[in-house]
Amino acid sequence: MPVEPPIPQPDAPPAETPATPGIAPAEAPPMPAPSQPDAPAQPTAPPPEVSPPTPDVDVPSPGTTMG
């Protein structure tokens, strides 16, 4: 019987992991995403990064016209 309790214990760690603030975000990133404003800001970062390349292509266009 004493050996049976140790088996259910491993099941308890997984439940305690999400409770931890350090392992919770790493184990369940989607959960902290809606709760944390930093997560939603990440998806918005990709679009802005694509914006710079667009203007970059526009810069060479005028440069060629000047030449």
Biopython code that builds the backbone (N, CA, C, O; Angstrom):
import numpy as np
from Bio.PDB.StructureBuilder import StructureBuilder

atoms = [
    (1, "MET", "N", (0.847, -1.217, 0.000)),
    (1, "MET", "CA", (0.000, 0.000, 0.000)),
    (1, "MET", "C", (0.883, 1.270, 0.000)),
    (1, "MET", "O", (0.580, 2.247, -0.685)),
    (2, "PRO", "N", (1.948, 1.234, 0.760)),
    (2, "PRO", "CA", (2.836, 2.433, 0.824)),
    (2, "PRO", "C", (3.478, 2.701, -0.537)),
    (2, "PRO", "O", (3.929, 3.812, -0.816)),
    (3, "VAL", "N", (3.511, 1.673, -1.369)),
    (3, "VAL", "CA", (4.135, 1.866, -2.696)),
    (3, "VAL", "C", (3.114, 2.500, -3.650)),
    (3, "VAL", "O", (3.486, 3.125, -4.643)),
    (4, "GLU", "N", (1.830, 2.331, -3.337)),
    (4, "GLU", "CA", (0.795, 2.902, -4.240)),
    (4, "GLU", "C", (0.757, 4.438, -4.146)),
    (4, "GLU", "O", (0.633, 5.104, -5.173)),
    (5, "PRO", "N", (0.859, 4.994, -2.973)),
    (5, "PRO", "CA", (0.840, 6.478, -2.823)),
    (5, "PRO", "C", (1.918, 7.148, -3.663)),
    (5, "PRO", "O", (1.650, 8.179, -4.280)),
    (6, "PRO", "N", (3.115, 6.606, -3.707)),
    (6, "PRO", "CA", (4.199, 7.213, -4.512)),
    (6, "PRO", "C", (3.807, 7.287, -5.993)),
    (6, "PRO", "O", (4.236, 8.202, -6.695)),
    (7, "ILE", "N", (3.015, 6.356, -6.466)),
    (7, "ILE", "CA", (2.623, 6.360, -7.895)),
    (7, "ILE", "C", (1.743, 7.591, -8.200)),
    (7, "ILE", "O", (1.972, 8.288, -9.188)),
    (8, "PRO", "N", (0.751, 7.848, -7.358)),
    (8, "PRO", "CA", (-0.131, 9.016, -7.597)),
    (8, "PRO", "C", (0.639, 10.320, -7.412)),
    (8, "PRO", "O", (0.244, 11.355, -7.949)),
    (9, "GLN", "N", (1.716, 10.276, -6.668)),
    (9, "GLN", "CA", (2.499, 11.514, -6.429)),
    (9, "GLN", "C", (3.005, 12.109, -7.756)),
    (9, "GLN", "O", (2.914, 13.320, -7.960)),
    (10, "PRO", "N", (3.525, 11.283, -8.640)),
    (10, "PRO", "CA", (4.020, 11.791, -9.939)),
    (10, "PRO", "C", (2.911, 12.537, -10.675)),
    (10, "PRO", "O", (3.174, 13.458, -11.448)),
    (11, "ASP", "N", (1.685, 12.132, -10.427)),
    (11, "ASP", "CA", (0.549, 12.796, -11.090)),
    (11, "ASP", "C", (0.350, 14.194, -10.487)),
    (11, "ASP", "O", (-0.114, 15.113, -11.162)),
    (12, "ALA", "N", (0.707, 14.332, -9.215)),
    (12, "ALA", "CA", (0.519, 15.624, -8.524)),
    (12, "ALA", "C", (1.516, 16.665, -9.057)),
    (12, "ALA", "O", (1.136, 17.822, -9.235)),
    (13, "PRO", "N", (2.754, 16.297, -9.312)),
    (13, "PRO", "CA", (3.760, 17.258, -9.835)),
    (13, "PRO", "C", (3.254, 17.995, -11.076)),
    (13, "PRO", "O", (3.409, 19.214, -11.156)),
    (14, "PRO", "N", (2.669, 17.317, -12.023)),
    (14, "PRO", "CA", (2.158, 17.980, -13.244)),
    (14, "PRO", "C", (1.162, 19.078, -12.875)),
    (14, "PRO", "O", (1.136, 20.135, -13.505)),
    (15, "ALA", "N", (0.343, 18.825, -11.853)),
    (15, "ALA", "CA", (-0.671, 19.822, -11.449)),
    (15, "ALA", "C", (0.038, 20.981, -10.757)),
    (15, "ALA", "O", (-0.389, 22.130, -10.865)),
    (16, "GLU", "N", (1.112, 20.679, -10.052)),
    (16, "GLU", "CA", (1.837, 21.759, -9.342)),
    (16, "GLU", "C", (2.679, 22.566, -10.347)),
    (16, "GLU", "O", (2.981, 23.736, -10.111)),
    (17, "THR", "N", (3.036, 21.958, -11.418)),
    (17, "THR", "CA", (3.880, 22.660, -12.412)),
    (17, "THR", "C", (3.161, 23.913, -12.932)),
    (17, "THR", "O", (3.757, 24.990, -12.968)),
    (18, "PRO", "N", (1.908, 23.788, -13.329)),
    (18, "PRO", "CA", (1.166, 24.958, -13.851)),
    (18, "PRO", "C", (1.036, 26.034, -12.775)),
    (18, "PRO", "O", (0.983, 27.224, -13.086)),
    (19, "ALA", "N", (0.984, 25.617, -11.515)),
    (19, "ALA", "CA", (0.838, 26.584, -10.408)),
    (19, "ALA", "C", (2.123, 27.408, -10.310)),
    (19, "ALA", "O", (2.090, 28.576, -9.923)),
    (20, "THR", "N", (3.244, 26.796, -10.661)),
    (20, "THR", "CA", (4.524, 27.540, -10.570)),
    (20, "THR", "C", (4.557, 28.641, -11.647)),
    (20, "THR", "O", (4.195, 28.388, -12.796)),
    (21, "PRO", "N", (4.975, 29.820, -11.291)),
    (21, "PRO", "CA", (5.021, 30.931, -12.265)),
    (21, "PRO", "C", (6.183, 30.776, -13.242)),
    (21, "PRO", "O", (6.172, 31.357, -14.327)),
    (22, "GLY", "N", (7.175, 29.998, -12.854)),
    (22, "GLY", "CA", (8.361, 29.821, -13.730)),
    (22, "GLY", "C", (8.122, 28.707, -14.733)),
    (22, "GLY", "O", (8.497, 28.823, -15.899)),
    (23, "ILE", "N", (7.496, 27.624, -14.279)),
    (23, "ILE", "CA", (7.269, 26.474, -15.187)),
    (23, "ILE", "C", (5.902, 26.615, -15.880)),
    (23, "ILE", "O", (5.695, 26.074, -16.966)),
    (24, "ALA", "N", (4.995, 27.330, -15.257)),
    (24, "ALA", "CA", (3.633, 27.460, -15.823)),
    (24, "ALA", "C", (3.716, 28.077, -17.224)),
    (24, "ALA", "O", (3.147, 27.516, -18.160)),
    (25, "PRO", "N", (4.390, 29.185, -17.396)),
    (25, "PRO", "CA", (4.472, 29.837, -18.724)),
    (25, "PRO", "C", (5.171, 28.942, -19.744)),
    (25, "PRO", "O", (4.816, 28.940, -20.923)),
    (26, "ALA", "N", (6.153, 28.191, -19.290)),
    (26, "ALA", "CA", (6.913, 27.336, -20.227)),
    (26, "ALA", "C", (6.081, 26.105, -20.589)),
    (26, "ALA", "O", (6.157, 25.599, -21.708)),
    (27, "GLU", "N", (5.289, 25.633, -19.631)),
    (27, "GLU", "CA", (4.503, 24.410, -19.885)),
    (27, "GLU", "C", (3.213, 24.793, -20.640)),
    (27, "GLU", "O", (2.814, 24.103, -21.578)),
    (28, "ALA", "N", (2.576, 25.880, -20.231)),
    (28, "ALA", "CA", (1.311, 26.285, -20.884)),
    (28, "ALA", "C", (1.430, 27.720, -21.384)),
    (28, "ALA", "O", (0.913, 28.636, -20.745)),
    (29, "PRO", "N", (2.095, 27.931, -22.502)),
    (29, "PRO", "CA", (2.280, 29.288, -23.053)),
    (29, "PRO", "C", (0.960, 29.918, -23.500)),
    (29, "PRO", "O", (0.791, 31.130, -23.365)),
    (30, "PRO", "N", (0.023, 29.132, -24.026)),
    (30, "PRO", "CA", (-1.263, 29.690, -24.489)),
    (30, "PRO", "C", (-2.067, 30.234, -23.322)),
    (30, "PRO", "O", (-2.803, 31.207, -23.482)),
    (31, "MET", "N", (-1.938, 29.620, -22.143)),
    (31, "MET", "CA", (-2.721, 30.085, -20.979)),
    (31, "MET", "C", (-2.260, 31.485, -20.541)),
    (31, "MET", "O", (-3.084, 32.390, -20.408)),
    (32, "PRO", "N", (-0.974, 31.664, -20.320)),
    (32, "PRO", "CA", (-0.446, 32.973, -19.874)),
    (32, "PRO", "C", (-0.562, 34.022, -20.985)),
    (32, "PRO", "O", (-0.532, 35.222, -20.710)),
    (33, "ALA", "N", (-0.688, 33.592, -22.181)),
    (33, "ALA", "CA", (-0.765, 34.541, -23.308)),
    (33, "ALA", "C", (-1.996, 35.446, -23.158)),
    (33, "ALA", "O", (-1.855, 36.669, -23.179)),
    (34, "PRO", "N", (-3.186, 34.878, -23.007)),
    (34, "PRO", "CA", (-4.413, 35.699, -22.887)),
    (34, "PRO", "C", (-4.405, 36.500, -21.597)),
    (34, "PRO", "O", (-5.012, 37.569, -21.526)),
    (35, "SER", "N", (-3.723, 35.993, -20.573)),
    (35, "SER", "CA", (-3.699, 36.678, -19.266)),
    (35, "SER", "C", (-2.656, 37.799, -19.311)),
    (35, "SER", "O", (-2.876, 38.886, -18.775)),
    (36, "GLN", "N", (-1.522, 37.522, -19.955)),
    (36, "GLN", "CA", (-0.424, 38.527, -20.003)),
    (36, "GLN", "C", (-0.535, 39.372, -21.280)),
    (36, "GLN", "O", (-0.764, 38.827, -22.359)),
    (37, "PRO", "N", (-0.378, 40.670, -21.169)),
    (37, "PRO", "CA", (-0.451, 41.553, -22.358)),
    (37, "PRO", "C", (0.804, 41.423, -23.218)),
    (37, "PRO", "O", (0.842, 41.896, -24.354)),
    (38, "ASP", "N", (1.812, 40.789, -22.673)),
    (38, "ASP", "CA", (3.076, 40.624, -23.431)),
    (38, "ASP", "C", (2.881, 39.579, -24.540)),
    (38, "ASP", "O", (3.464, 39.679, -25.620)),
    (39, "ALA", "N", (2.045, 38.576, -24.241)),
    (39, "ALA", "CA", (1.827, 37.491, -25.219)),
    (39, "ALA", "C", (1.124, 38.054, -26.465)),
    (39, "ALA", "O", (1.565, 37.799, -27.585)),
    (40, "PRO", "N", (0.061, 38.800, -26.285)),
    (40, "PRO", "CA", (-0.671, 39.364, -27.443)),
    (40, "PRO", "C", (0.209, 40.347, -28.222)),
    (40, "PRO", "O", (0.017, 40.538, -29.423)),
    (41, "ALA", "N", (1.143, 40.949, -27.556)),
    (41, "ALA", "CA", (2.021, 41.936, -28.234)),
    (41, "ALA", "C", (2.985, 41.190, -29.163)),
    (41, "ALA", "O", (3.425, 41.738, -30.173)),
    (42, "GLN", "N", (3.306, 39.957, -28.824)),
    (42, "GLN", "CA", (4.260, 39.193, -29.666)),
    (42, "GLN", "C", (3.686, 38.984, -31.073)),
    (42, "GLN", "O", (4.374, 39.238, -32.062)),
    (43, "PRO", "N", (2.456, 38.534, -31.169)),
    (43, "PRO", "CA", (1.841, 38.300, -32.494)),
    (43, "PRO", "C", (1.784, 39.609, -33.295)),
    (43, "PRO", "O", (1.791, 39.587, -34.526)),
    (44, "THR", "N", (1.729, 40.722, -32.606)),
    (44, "THR", "CA", (1.661, 42.024, -33.306)),
    (44, "THR", "C", (3.065, 42.432, -33.778)),
    (44, "THR", "O", (3.209, 43.275, -34.663)),
    (45, "ALA", "N", (4.078, 41.833, -33.185)),
    (45, "ALA", "CA", (5.472, 42.199, -33.540)),
    (45, "ALA", "C", (5.813, 41.690, -34.953)),
    (45, "ALA", "O", (6.466, 42.409, -35.709)),
    (46, "PRO", "N", (5.401, 40.505, -35.320)),
    (46, "PRO", "CA", (5.711, 39.953, -36.658)),
    (46, "PRO", "C", (5.235, 40.889, -37.773)),
    (46, "PRO", "O", (5.998, 41.165, -38.698)),
    (47, "PRO", "N", (4.023, 41.373, -37.712)),
    (47, "PRO", "CA", (3.520, 42.271, -38.775)),
    (47, "PRO", "C", (4.413, 43.511, -38.927)),
    (47, "PRO", "O", (4.793, 43.856, -40.046)),
    (48, "PRO", "N", (4.750, 44.179, -37.827)),
    (48, "PRO", "CA", (5.611, 45.384, -37.901)),
    (48, "PRO", "C", (6.975, 45.048, -38.505)),
    (48, "PRO", "O", (7.575, 45.860, -39.209)),
    (49, "GLU", "N", (7.447, 43.846, -38.220)),
    (49, "GLU", "CA", (8.781, 43.468, -38.758)),
    (49, "GLU", "C", (8.708, 43.363, -40.288)),
    (49, "GLU", "O", (9.690, 43.634, -40.977)),
    (50, "VAL", "N", (7.574, 42.980, -40.799)),
    (50, "VAL", "CA", (7.434, 42.828, -42.265)),
    (50, "VAL", "C", (7.298, 44.219, -42.897)),
    (50, "VAL", "O", (7.558, 44.396, -44.088)),
    (51, "SER", "N", (6.892, 45.193, -42.093)),
    (51, "SER", "CA", (6.695, 46.562, -42.613)),
    (51, "SER", "C", (8.042, 47.174, -43.026)),
    (51, "SER", "O", (8.147, 47.753, -44.108)),
    (52, "PRO", "N", (9.053, 47.054, -42.191)),
    (52, "PRO", "CA", (10.384, 47.624, -42.516)),
    (52, "PRO", "C", (10.891, 47.153, -43.882)),
    (52, "PRO", "O", (11.379, 47.970, -44.663)),
    (53, "PRO", "N", (10.787, 45.868, -44.183)),
    (53, "PRO", "CA", (11.276, 45.346, -45.477)),
    (53, "PRO", "C", (10.524, 46.013, -46.633)),
    (53, "PRO", "O", (11.110, 46.267, -47.686)),
    (54, "THR", "N", (9.260, 46.292, -46.449)),
    (54, "THR", "CA", (8.467, 46.911, -47.535)),
    (54, "THR", "C", (9.042, 48.289, -47.886)),
    (54, "THR", "O", (9.302, 48.568, -49.056)),
    (55, "PRO", "N", (9.241, 49.148, -46.884)),
    (55, "PRO", "CA", (9.804, 50.496, -47.145)),
    (55, "PRO", "C", (11.229, 50.383, -47.681)),
    (55, "PRO", "O", (11.679, 51.220, -48.464)),
    (56, "ASP", "N", (11.920, 49.352, -47.253)),
    (56, "ASP", "CA", (13.316, 49.171, -47.714)),
    (56, "ASP", "C", (13.322, 49.022, -49.242)),
    (56, "ASP", "O", (14.211, 49.532, -49.923)),
    (57, "VAL", "N", (12.330, 48.326, -49.757)),
    (57, "VAL", "CA", (12.277, 48.098, -51.215)),
    (57, "VAL", "C", (11.905, 49.412, -51.909)),
    (57, "VAL", "O", (12.279, 49.652, -53.058)),
    (58, "ASP", "N", (11.165, 50.250, -51.192)),
    (58, "ASP", "CA", (10.740, 51.536, -51.778)),
    (58, "ASP", "C", (11.936, 52.488, -51.835)),
    (58, "ASP", "O", (12.024, 53.348, -52.712)),
    (59, "VAL", "N", (12.841, 52.314, -50.890)),
    (59, "VAL", "CA", (14.014, 53.223, -50.831)),
    (59, "VAL", "C", (14.891, 53.038, -52.079)),
    (59, "VAL", "O", (15.319, 54.022, -52.681)),
    (60, "PRO", "N", (15.159, 51.796, -52.467)),
    (60, "PRO", "CA", (16.017, 51.549, -53.646)),
    (60, "PRO", "C", (15.326, 52.058, -54.914)),
    (60, "PRO", "O", (15.998, 52.452, -55.867)),
    (61, "SER", "N", (14.012, 52.053, -54.934)),
    (61, "SER", "CA", (13.270, 52.499, -56.132)),
    (61, "SER", "C", (13.611, 53.969, -56.426)),
    (61, "SER", "O", (14.040, 54.297, -57.532)),
    (62, "PRO", "N", (13.421, 54.848, -55.435)),
    (62, "PRO", "CA", (13.721, 56.282, -55.642)),
    (62, "PRO", "C", (15.213, 56.478, -55.891)),
    (62, "PRO", "O", (15.607, 57.349, -56.667)),
    (63, "GLY", "N", (16.031, 55.682, -55.242)),
    (63, "GLY", "CA", (17.490, 55.815, -55.407)),
    (63, "GLY", "C", (17.867, 55.548, -56.861)),
    (63, "GLY", "O", (18.739, 56.223, -57.407)),
    (64, "THR", "N", (17.230, 54.585, -57.483)),
    (64, "THR", "CA", (17.564, 54.260, -58.882)),
    (64, "THR", "C", (17.097, 55.402, -59.795)),
    (64, "THR", "O", (17.751, 55.723, -60.788)),
    (65, "THR", "N", (15.975, 55.999, -59.447)),
    (65, "THR", "CA", (15.447, 57.097, -60.284)),
    (65, "THR", "C", (16.417, 58.279, -60.229)),
    (65, "THR", "O", (16.664, 58.942, -61.236)),
    (66, "MET", "N", (16.953, 58.527, -59.055)),
    (66, "MET", "CA", (17.886, 59.666, -58.888)),
    (66, "MET", "C", (19.138, 59.402, -59.747)),
    (66, "MET", "O", (19.677, 60.303, -60.391)),
    (67, "GLY", "N", (19.573, 58.141, -59.729)),
    (67, "GLY", "CA", (20.790, 57.804, -60.484)),
    (67, "GLY", "C", (20.477, 57.941, -61.970)),
    (67, "GLY", "O", (21.348, 57.708, -62.808)),
]
sb = StructureBuilder()
sb.init_structure("model")
sb.init_model(0)
sb.init_chain("A")
sb.init_seg("    ")
for serial, (resi, resn, name, xyz) in enumerate(atoms, 1):
    if name == "N":
        sb.init_residue(resn, " ", resi, " ")
    sb.init_atom(name, np.array(xyz, "f"), 0.0, 1.0, " ", f" {name:<3s}", serial, name[0])
structure = sb.get_structure()
